[in-house]
Amino acid sequence: MILTLITFLPAAAGLVLAGVKSESKVRAAALAASLVVFGLAGYAWFAFDPENPGMQWEEDYPWIEAARIRYALGVDGIALAMVVLTAFLMPIAIRCSWSQPRGFMIALLFLETGMLGAFCATDLFLFYVFWEAMLLPMYLLIGVWGGPRRVHAAVKFIVYTIAGSVLMLAAILYCYAKADTFDVVRLQEVLPGLADVRAVGHWLFLAFGLSFAIKVPMFPFHTWLPDAHTEAPTAGSVILAGVLLKLGTYGFLRFAVPFFPDAARLFTPLVLGLSAVGVVYGAAMAMAQSDIKKLVAYSSVSHLGFVMLGIFSGTIEGAQGGVLQMVNHGLSTGALFLLVGILYEKTHRRGVDDFGGMARVMPAFATIFMIVTLSSIGLPGLNGFVGEFLVLFGAFKTHPWLAAVSATGVVLGAVYMLKLYRDVFFGPVTMPEREKAGDLGRAELGYLLPVVVLLFVLGVFPNAVLRKTEPSVRKVVEKLEPRPNAAAQRHE
């Protein structure tokens, strides 16, 4: 029952810690629980059979028998990659929030259970329960412990998400009525062959797809993201960028495409077009920002556009690159939000124009910021390069013009990130009081260095992820392959 332990250990720890009054004990216990979860996820990763494209570590028990709803968990390569990413980032999010109160730590633990459960659930109803369960902890993290406009950002986040979720729930109930099961694997086999489902498949795909597009977020459903990132505390931004957004892309891979392959092929040009627009639009908006945190938020819109471009490219290379970029973006952008949070804690400023010459004041910080910057813009040898290359390589095979447009996002990404680095770290110190900002301490180095190491490891050994995910990704790509027409079938 390793997936049950991984999923529910954080929530169990949160329930126990709700009765503990000592702030220091709650912090230590929350960190310990998250580290245990990471250890279990690491064991599952190394014991996972990469040759098996199906679900592994499966658990299946009756839950609500009248409606044939089951407590069913399982992971394939794609889901397990997201589970390990979540388990890796949560201890870092907790450690960077060491000054936060116990309620904050408990909210993080419940949020972790919601995210892990959504990745592990193989019952569609159970997935929806976890999908909704994530909302409250993130709403509290933004709305209670966020910035000055935290209530506005939190309400916007939850309204957008619920609007998409209601449509998805309606589609889930329709699929259950026709297939008489919530089993995800069974639905992937049965739904594409049902005449009633195929007749309205485009509407069902849109219902699922809109919910996932808001979560990604795809252009033009992205407007909640900059506000949420800007007002969220550092840990909230790390988890939001590192994990929560990936639930949208994961939803397309797990549900929308396999359930409704005909509709997915029909809407592929639209999805690819919006993805390419999102890549360029997100990069252009990032260039225009004066707030560093908002700049990084808009960069997420651009980077997730690459992920969607790869998933819907119709090639194994593009889809593999998209999945790898899901992991890469979680690490690189999560690290950027960590660094912006450290800078804000030390200076109480995060405007691009508030700094200058900080490389001399904070040399260790400047070094790590440069490594993460180069990772974000896809320098060879760091994690971002292979994923972006595979996405563009795969997209060029099927949609060369869209790939060419999206490739400009790589150039624009280098422009805004290197300009940011130049303005903050070089030149004269624009404000003398910045001279008093201390460099990184042991605690900050402790949670930044593991991320930096992974940036290099995945840059040099991308097969560590690609080999585990390829069989599962190949099954999704096959769904997007054009079906032979009736005339061709008769000729054969």
C-alpha positions as CSV (number, residue, x, y, z in Angstrom):
1,M,0.0,0.0,0.0
2,I,2.8,2.3,-0.8
3,L,0.6,4.8,-2.8
4,T,-1.8,5.0,0.2
5,L,1.1,5.8,2.5
6,I,2.5,8.4,0.0
7,T,-0.8,10.0,-0.5
8,F,-2.3,10.2,3.0
9,L,0.7,10.5,5.3
10,P,0.9,14.3,4.9
11,A,-2.9,14.7,5.7
12,A,-2.5,12.3,8.7
13,A,0.4,14.3,10.0
14,G,-1.6,17.5,9.5
15,L,-4.5,16.1,11.5
16,V,-2.2,15.1,14.4
17,L,-0.4,18.4,14.3
18,A,-3.6,20.4,14.5
19,G,-3.7,19.5,18.2
20,V,0.0,20.5,18.8
21,K,0.5,24.0,20.2
22,S,4.2,24.3,19.8
23,E,5.1,26.1,16.6
24,S,8.7,24.6,16.5
25,K,7.4,21.0,17.0
26,V,4.8,21.5,14.2
27,R,7.5,22.8,11.8
28,A,9.8,19.9,12.6
29,A,7.1,17.3,12.3
30,A,5.8,18.7,9.0
31,L,9.3,18.6,7.5
32,A,9.8,15.1,8.8
33,A,6.5,13.8,7.3
34,S,7.3,15.4,4.0
35,L,10.8,13.8,3.9
36,V,9.3,10.4,4.7
37,V,6.9,10.9,1.7
38,F,9.8,11.8,-0.5
39,G,11.7,8.7,0.6
40,L,8.7,6.5,-0.2
41,A,8.3,8.2,-3.6
42,G,12.0,7.7,-4.3
43,Y,11.7,4.0,-3.5
44,A,8.7,3.7,-5.9
45,W,10.7,5.5,-8.6
46,F,13.7,3.2,-8.5
47,A,11.6,0.1,-8.1
48,F,9.3,1.1,-11.0
49,D,9.5,-1.2,-14.1
50,P,10.1,1.2,-17.1
51,E,9.2,-1.5,-19.6
52,N,5.6,-1.8,-18.4
53,P,3.3,0.9,-19.9
54,G,0.4,0.0,-17.6
55,M,-0.4,1.0,-14.0
56,Q,1.9,-0.2,-11.2
57,W,1.7,-0.3,-7.4
58,E,-2.1,-0.7,-7.9
59,E,-4.6,-0.7,-5.0
60,D,-8.3,-1.3,-5.6
61,Y,-11.0,-1.5,-2.9
62,P,-14.8,-0.9,-2.9
63,W,-15.7,2.5,-1.6
64,I,-19.3,3.5,-2.6
65,E,-20.6,0.3,-4.0
66,A,-24.0,1.6,-5.0
67,A,-22.4,3.8,-7.6
68,R,-19.5,1.4,-8.4
69,I,-17.1,4.0,-7.0
70,R,-13.8,2.4,-5.8
71,Y,-10.8,3.5,-3.9
72,A,-8.3,2.8,-6.7
73,L,-4.8,4.0,-6.9
74,G,-2.0,3.3,-9.4
75,V,0.8,5.1,-11.3
76,D,2.3,4.8,-14.7
77,G,5.6,6.6,-15.7
78,I,3.9,10.0,-16.2
79,A,2.0,10.0,-12.9
80,L,5.0,8.7,-11.0
81,A,7.3,11.5,-12.3
82,M,4.7,14.0,-11.0
83,V,4.5,12.2,-7.7
84,V,8.3,12.3,-7.2
85,L,8.4,16.0,-8.3
86,T,5.7,16.8,-5.7
87,A,7.4,14.9,-2.9
88,F,10.7,16.6,-3.7
89,L,9.4,20.1,-3.7
90,M,7.2,19.9,-0.6
91,P,10.1,19.6,2.0
92,I,11.7,22.6,0.3
93,A,8.5,24.6,0.5
94,I,8.2,23.8,4.2
95,R,11.8,24.6,4.9
96,C,11.7,28.0,3.1
97,S,8.6,28.9,5.2
98,W,10.2,28.2,8.6
99,S,8.9,31.5,10.1
100,Q,5.3,30.8,9.1
101,P,2.8,29.7,11.8
102,R,1.6,26.1,12.3
103,G,-1.6,26.7,10.4
104,F,0.5,27.4,7.3
105,M,2.4,24.1,7.7
106,I,-0.8,22.1,8.2
107,A,-2.3,23.7,5.0
108,L,0.8,22.7,3.1
109,L,0.5,19.1,4.3
110,F,-3.2,18.8,3.3
111,L,-2.4,20.4,-0.1
112,E,0.3,17.7,-0.6
113,T,-2.2,15.0,0.0
114,G,-4.6,16.5,-2.6
115,M,-2.0,16.8,-5.2
116,L,-0.6,13.3,-4.7
117,G,-4.0,11.8,-4.7
118,A,-4.9,13.5,-8.0
119,F,-1.8,12.0,-9.6
120,C,-2.4,8.5,-8.2
121,A,-6.1,8.1,-8.5
122,T,-7.3,5.6,-11.1
123,D,-11.0,6.0,-10.3
124,L,-12.4,9.1,-12.0
125,F,-14.7,10.0,-9.1
126,L,-11.8,9.7,-6.7
127,F,-9.6,11.9,-9.0
128,Y,-12.3,14.6,-8.9
129,V,-12.5,14.4,-5.1
130,F,-8.7,15.0,-4.9
131,W,-8.9,17.7,-7.6
132,E,-11.4,19.7,-5.5
133,A,-9.7,18.9,-2.2
134,M,-6.6,20.9,-3.4
135,L,-8.5,24.1,-3.7
136,L,-9.1,24.9,0.0
137,P,-5.5,24.6,1.2
138,M,-4.2,26.7,-1.7
139,Y,-7.0,29.2,-1.2
140,L,-6.0,29.6,2.4
141,L,-2.3,29.9,1.6
142,I,-3.0,32.8,-0.7
143,G,-5.9,34.4,1.1
144,V,-4.6,34.2,4.7
145,W,-0.8,34.4,4.3
146,G,-0.5,36.2,1.0
147,G,0.3,39.8,0.1
148,P,-1.7,43.0,0.3
149,R,-4.2,42.0,-2.4
150,R,-4.4,38.4,-1.2
151,V,-8.2,38.1,-1.0
152,H,-8.7,39.3,-4.5
153,A,-6.1,36.9,-5.8
154,A,-7.5,33.9,-3.8
155,V,-11.1,34.5,-4.9
156,K,-10.0,34.9,-8.5
157,F,-8.0,31.6,-8.3
158,I,-10.9,29.6,-6.8
159,V,-13.6,31.1,-9.1
160,Y,-11.6,30.3,-12.2
161,T,-10.9,26.7,-11.0
162,I,-14.4,25.9,-9.9
163,A,-15.9,27.2,-13.1
164,G,-13.8,24.7,-15.0
165,S,-14.4,21.9,-12.5
166,V,-18.2,22.2,-12.8
167,L,-18.0,21.5,-16.5
168,M,-15.7,18.6,-15.9
169,L,-18.0,17.1,-13.3
170,A,-20.9,17.2,-15.8
171,A,-18.8,15.4,-18.4
172,I,-17.7,12.8,-15.8
173,L,-21.3,12.0,-14.9
174,Y,-22.2,11.6,-18.6
175,C,-19.3,9.3,-19.2
176,Y,-20.3,7.2,-16.2
177,A,-23.9,7.0,-17.4
178,K,-22.7,5.6,-20.8
179,A,-19.8,3.4,-19.7
180,D,-21.2,2.3,-16.2
181,T,-17.8,2.7,-14.6
182,F,-15.4,5.2,-13.1
183,D,-12.3,3.1,-13.7
184,V,-9.9,5.3,-15.7
185,V,-8.1,2.5,-17.5
186,R,-11.5,0.9,-18.5
187,L,-12.8,4.3,-19.6
188,Q,-9.8,4.8,-21.8
189,E,-10.7,1.5,-23.6
190,V,-14.4,1.8,-23.7
191,L,-15.3,5.5,-24.3
192,P,-13.7,5.9,-27.7
193,G,-15.8,3.0,-29.1
194,L,-19.2,4.2,-27.8
195,A,-21.4,5.7,-30.5
196,D,-23.2,8.0,-28.0
197,V,-20.0,9.3,-26.6
198,R,-18.4,9.9,-30.0
199,A,-21.5,11.8,-31.2
200,V,-20.9,14.4,-28.4
201,G,-17.2,13.8,-27.9
202,H,-16.3,17.3,-29.0
203,W,-18.4,18.7,-26.2
204,L,-17.1,16.3,-23.6
205,F,-13.5,17.0,-24.7
206,L,-14.2,20.8,-24.3
207,A,-15.7,20.2,-20.8
208,F,-12.6,18.3,-19.6
209,G,-10.2,20.5,-21.7
210,L,-11.5,23.8,-20.4
211,S,-11.0,22.7,-16.8
212,F,-7.4,21.5,-17.5
213,A,-6.7,24.6,-19.7
214,I,-7.6,26.9,-16.8
215,K,-5.2,24.9,-14.5
216,V,-2.3,24.9,-17.0
217,P,-3.1,27.9,-17.6
218,M,-3.3,28.2,-21.4
219,F,-3.9,31.5,-23.1
220,P,-6.4,33.1,-22.8
221,F,-7.4,31.4,-19.5
222,H,-4.2,32.6,-17.7
223,T,-5.3,35.8,-16.1
224,W,-5.7,34.4,-12.6
225,L,-2.1,33.2,-12.5
226,P,-0.1,36.4,-12.3
227,D,-2.3,37.7,-9.4
228,A,-2.1,34.4,-7.6
229,H,1.7,34.2,-7.9
230,T,2.2,37.8,-7.0
231,E,0.2,37.6,-3.8
232,A,1.0,34.1,-2.7
233,P,3.7,33.5,-0.1
234,T,7.0,32.0,-1.4
235,A,6.0,28.4,-0.6
236,G,2.6,28.9,-2.3
237,S,4.3,30.2,-5.4
238,V,6.8,27.3,-5.4
239,I,4.0,24.6,-5.2
240,L,1.7,26.5,-7.5
241,A,4.3,26.7,-10.3
242,G,6.1,23.5,-9.5
243,V,3.1,21.1,-9.2
244,L,-0.4,22.6,-9.3
245,L,-0.1,23.8,-12.9
246,K,1.1,20.4,-14.0
247,L,-2.2,18.9,-13.0
248,G,-3.7,20.7,-16.1
249,T,-1.2,19.2,-18.5
250,Y,-1.4,15.8,-16.7
251,G,-5.2,16.0,-17.1
252,F,-4.9,16.2,-20.9
253,L,-2.5,13.3,-21.0
254,R,-4.5,11.1,-18.6
255,F,-8.1,11.9,-19.4
256,A,-9.0,14.3,-22.2
257,V,-6.9,12.8,-25.0
258,P,-7.3,9.0,-24.2
259,F,-11.1,9.4,-23.5
260,F,-11.9,11.4,-26.6
261,P,-9.2,10.8,-29.2
262,D,-11.4,11.8,-32.2
263,A,-12.2,15.1,-30.6
264,A,-8.6,15.6,-29.5
265,R,-7.5,15.2,-33.1
266,L,-10.3,17.7,-34.2
267,F,-9.2,20.3,-31.7
268,T,-5.4,19.8,-32.1
269,P,-4.9,22.8,-34.5
270,L,-6.7,25.0,-32.0
271,V,-4.7,23.8,-29.0
272,L,-1.5,24.1,-30.9
273,G,-2.4,27.6,-32.1
274,L,-3.2,28.7,-28.5
275,S,-0.1,27.1,-27.2
276,A,2.1,29.0,-29.7
277,V,0.4,32.2,-28.9
278,G,0.8,31.5,-25.2
279,V,4.6,30.9,-25.6
280,V,5.1,34.3,-27.4
281,Y,2.5,36.2,-25.3
282,G,3.9,35.0,-22.0
283,A,7.4,35.9,-23.0
284,A,6.4,39.3,-24.3
285,M,4.5,40.1,-21.1
286,A,7.4,38.9,-18.9
287,M,9.6,41.4,-20.7
288,A,7.3,44.2,-19.8
289,Q,7.1,43.5,-16.0
290,S,8.8,45.6,-13.4
291,D,7.9,43.2,-10.5
292,I,10.3,40.2,-10.5
293,K,7.7,37.8,-9.2
294,K,5.2,38.8,-11.8
295,L,7.9,38.4,-14.5
296,V,8.5,34.8,-13.3
297,A,4.7,34.2,-13.3
298,Y,4.3,35.3,-16.9
299,S,7.3,33.1,-17.8
300,S,5.3,30.1,-16.6
301,V,2.6,30.9,-19.2
302,S,5.3,30.8,-21.8
303,H,6.9,27.6,-20.6
304,L,3.6,25.7,-20.2
305,G,2.8,26.7,-23.7
306,F,5.8,24.7,-24.7
307,V,4.5,21.7,-22.7
308,M,1.1,21.8,-24.5
309,L,2.8,22.2,-27.9
310,G,4.8,19.0,-27.2
311,I,1.8,17.0,-26.0
312,F,-0.3,17.8,-29.0
313,S,2.5,17.7,-31.6
314,G,1.5,14.1,-32.4
315,T,5.1,12.9,-32.1
316,I,6.8,10.8,-29.5
317,E,9.7,13.2,-29.4
318,G,7.4,16.2,-28.8
319,A,5.3,14.5,-26.2
320,Q,8.4,13.2,-24.4
321,G,9.8,16.7,-24.4
322,G,6.5,18.0,-23.0
323,V,6.5,15.6,-20.1
324,L,10.2,16.3,-19.4
325,Q,9.5,20.0,-19.4
326,M,6.7,19.5,-16.9
327,V,9.5,18.3,-14.5
328,N,12.0,20.9,-15.7
329,H,9.6,23.8,-15.2
330,G,8.7,22.6,-11.7
331,L,12.4,22.7,-10.7
332,S,13.6,25.8,-12.6
333,T,10.6,28.0,-11.9
334,G,10.2,26.7,-8.4
335,A,13.8,27.7,-7.8
336,L,13.2,31.1,-9.2
337,F,10.4,31.7,-6.8
338,L,12.6,30.5,-3.9
339,L,15.3,33.0,-4.9
340,V,12.8,35.9,-5.3
341,G,11.4,35.0,-1.9
342,I,14.9,35.2,-0.3
343,L,15.6,38.5,-2.0
344,Y,12.3,39.9,-0.7
345,E,13.0,38.7,2.8
346,K,16.4,40.4,2.9
347,T,15.4,43.7,1.2
348,H,11.6,43.9,1.4
349,R,11.7,44.8,-2.3
350,R,11.2,42.8,-5.5
351,G,11.1,45.5,-8.2
352,V,13.6,45.1,-11.0
353,D,14.6,48.8,-10.6
354,D,15.0,48.4,-6.8
355,F,18.4,46.7,-7.2
356,G,21.7,46.9,-9.0
357,G,25.2,45.6,-8.2
358,M,23.8,42.8,-6.0
359,A,26.4,40.3,-7.3
360,R,29.0,42.1,-5.1
361,V,26.7,42.2,-2.1
362,M,25.4,38.6,-2.4
363,P,27.9,36.6,-4.5
364,A,26.6,33.1,-3.5
365,F,23.1,34.2,-4.2
366,A,24.1,35.7,-7.6
367,T,25.9,32.4,-8.6
368,I,22.8,30.2,-7.9
369,F,20.5,32.8,-9.5
370,M,22.7,32.6,-12.7
371,I,22.6,28.8,-12.8
372,V,18.8,28.8,-12.4
373,T,18.5,31.6,-15.0
374,L,20.5,29.6,-17.5
375,S,18.4,26.5,-16.7
376,S,15.2,28.5,-17.4
377,I,16.4,29.7,-20.8
378,G,17.6,26.2,-21.9
379,L,21.4,26.3,-21.8
380,P,22.9,23.0,-23.0
381,G,24.1,21.0,-20.0
382,L,21.2,22.1,-17.8
383,N,17.8,20.6,-17.6
384,G,15.8,23.0,-19.7
385,F,17.7,22.3,-22.9
386,V,16.7,18.7,-23.7
387,G,13.0,19.3,-23.0
388,E,12.7,22.4,-25.2
389,F,14.8,20.7,-28.0
390,L,12.5,17.7,-28.0
391,V,9.4,19.8,-28.1
392,L,10.5,21.9,-31.0
393,F,12.0,18.9,-32.8
394,G,8.7,17.0,-32.5
395,A,6.6,20.0,-33.4
396,F,8.7,20.8,-36.5
397,K,7.9,17.3,-37.9
398,T,4.1,18.0,-38.0
399,H,3.6,21.7,-37.7
400,P,6.7,23.5,-38.8
401,W,5.2,27.0,-38.9
402,L,3.9,26.8,-35.3
403,A,7.2,25.4,-34.2
404,A,9.0,28.3,-35.8
405,V,6.7,30.8,-34.0
406,S,7.2,29.1,-30.7
407,A,10.9,29.0,-31.2
408,T,10.9,32.8,-30.9
409,G,9.8,32.2,-27.3
410,V,13.2,30.7,-26.6
411,V,14.9,33.9,-27.8
412,L,12.5,36.1,-25.9
413,G,13.0,34.0,-22.8
414,A,16.8,34.6,-22.9
415,V,16.2,38.3,-23.4
416,Y,14.0,38.9,-20.4
417,M,15.9,36.6,-18.0
418,L,19.3,37.9,-18.9
419,K,18.1,41.5,-18.8
420,L,16.6,40.8,-15.3
421,Y,19.9,39.3,-14.2
422,R,21.9,42.3,-15.5
423,D,19.6,44.9,-13.9
424,V,19.6,43.2,-10.5
425,F,23.2,41.9,-10.2
426,F,25.4,44.2,-12.2
427,G,26.2,47.9,-12.3
428,P,26.3,50.2,-9.3
429,V,24.3,49.5,-6.2
430,T,21.3,51.8,-6.8
431,M,20.2,52.0,-3.2
432,P,22.9,52.2,-0.5
433,E,20.8,50.3,2.1
434,R,21.0,47.2,-0.2
435,E,24.7,46.9,0.9
436,K,23.4,45.6,4.2
437,A,21.6,42.6,2.6
438,G,23.5,39.4,3.8
439,D,24.3,36.6,1.5
440,L,22.8,33.1,1.7
441,G,22.9,31.3,5.0
442,R,23.2,27.6,5.7
443,A,19.4,27.0,5.8
444,E,18.9,28.7,2.5
445,L,21.8,26.9,0.9
446,G,20.4,23.7,2.3
447,Y,17.2,23.8,0.4
448,L,18.6,25.5,-2.8
449,L,21.5,23.2,-3.5
450,P,19.4,20.0,-4.0
451,V,17.5,21.8,-6.7
452,V,20.7,23.1,-8.3
453,V,22.1,19.6,-8.3
454,L,19.0,18.2,-10.1
455,L,19.2,21.0,-12.7
456,F,22.6,19.6,-13.7
457,V,21.7,15.9,-13.3
458,L,18.6,16.1,-15.6
459,G,20.6,18.3,-18.1
460,V,23.3,15.6,-18.4
461,F,21.1,12.5,-17.8
462,P,17.6,13.3,-19.2
463,N,17.0,9.6,-19.7
464,A,16.5,9.3,-16.0
465,V,13.0,10.7,-16.7
466,L,12.6,9.8,-20.4
467,R,13.1,6.1,-20.0
468,K,10.5,5.8,-17.2
469,T,7.9,7.8,-19.1
470,E,8.3,6.7,-22.7
471,P,5.9,3.7,-22.7
472,S,3.1,5.7,-21.1
473,V,3.7,8.7,-23.4
474,R,3.7,6.5,-26.5
475,K,0.2,5.3,-25.6
476,V,-1.1,8.9,-25.6
477,V,0.7,9.8,-28.8
478,E,-1.0,6.8,-30.5
479,K,-4.4,8.2,-29.6
480,L,-3.5,11.4,-31.6
481,E,-2.5,9.5,-34.8
482,P,-4.9,10.1,-37.7
483,R,-7.4,7.2,-38.1
484,P,-7.5,5.7,-41.6
485,N,-10.6,6.8,-43.5
486,A,-13.3,4.4,-44.5
487,A,-12.2,4.3,-48.2
488,A,-8.7,3.3,-47.2
489,Q,-10.0,0.6,-44.9
490,R,-12.2,-0.9,-47.7
491,H,-9.2,-0.8,-50.1
492,E,-7.1,-2.7,-47.6
